Amino acid sequence: MATPNYGYEKRQKELAKKKKKEEKLKAKAERKTGDGVADNATEQDGDTVDATPASDATS
C-alpha cells in the first residue's frame, strides 16, 4: 500500500490559498477603480436631474 504524500497535499493547499488571495485582491482593486467611475456617473446624473426641471420650467 502506498503512503500518502502529505507534502504534495500541503503544497496544493498553499497554491489554492495563494490563488484565491490574488483573485480577491484583484477583485478588490477592480471594485475600487469601478467606484471612481460610479461616482462620476452619479455626478453626471445629478447634473442631468438639475437640468431636467429647468427644461420643464421653460416649457
C-alpha atoms as one frame of an Amber mdcrd trajectory, in Angstrom:
protein
   0.000   0.000   0.000   1.326   3.446  -0.929   1.834   6.074   1.746   0.121
   9.441   1.404   2.252  12.267   0.091   1.434  14.925   2.671   3.961  17.366
   1.244   2.186  17.350  -2.114  -1.214  17.880  -0.484   0.131  20.744   1.613
   1.676  22.401  -1.455  -1.604  22.133  -3.357  -3.484  23.753  -0.455  -0.921
  26.561  -0.302  -1.204  27.162  -4.043  -5.001  27.228  -3.822  -4.847  29.737
  -0.944  -2.404  31.923  -2.841  -4.545  31.863  -5.976  -7.692  32.705  -4.020
  -5.935  35.581  -2.241  -4.652  37.014  -5.534  -8.136  36.794  -7.082  -9.603
  38.522  -4.045  -7.062  41.351  -4.242  -7.679  41.713  -7.976 -11.444  41.898
  -7.441 -10.947  44.447  -4.669  -8.771  46.595  -6.937 -11.366  46.381  -9.730
 -14.120  47.422  -7.325 -12.009  50.322  -6.123 -11.421  51.593  -9.665 -15.056
  50.875 -10.531 -16.267  53.034  -7.623 -14.465  56.050  -9.071 -16.309  55.566
 -12.348 -19.613  55.153 -10.496 -19.006  58.412  -8.604 -18.533  60.260 -11.889
 -21.708  58.731 -13.287 -23.609  59.790 -10.161 -22.373  63.354 -10.543 -23.437
  63.356 -14.179 -26.838  62.019 -13.194 -27.099  64.804 -10.627 -26.378  67.363
 -13.367 -28.986  65.766 -15.591 -31.557  65.900 -12.796 -30.776  69.586 -12.266
 -31.157  70.276 -15.997 -34.469  68.415 -16.292 -36.516  70.748 -14.023 -35.068
  73.768 -15.857 -36.290  72.265 -19.152 -39.734  71.602 -17.653 -39.949  75.161
 -16.317 -39.146  76.537 -19.782 -41.923  74.512 -21.456
